[in-house]
Amino acid sequence: MLITIASFDHPLEANLAKTRLEAEGIECVLTNEHIAGMNWVWAPTIGGVGLQVLEADARRAMEILEGEPDDEERADEH
C-alpha cells in the first residue's frame, strides 16, 4: 500500500525529493503533480504535490529526506 510521506507546494521540489529516494532504491510516485504544475495557485488547495512510497519503505524514505543515515550506515561508522 502506498502512503504519502511528504507534500510540496511546487512540482520541482517534489521531483527533487523523488529523485533522491529513487537514487537510494526506493520506488515512489507523485500525486497532483500535473494539477499543481498547470496552476501553482491551486497547489495549497489540493494539498500540494504528494510524495508516496510503499508503507514498508516509509521510515527509511523519511530518514533519507531528513538527511539522517539509516541503520546500516550507522553500523558502518562504528
Secondary structure, DSSP 8 states (H G I E B T S, - for coil): -EEEEEEESSHHHHHHHHHHHHHTT--EEEESHHHHHH-GGGTTTTT-EEEEEEGGGHHHHHHHHHT---HHHHHHH-
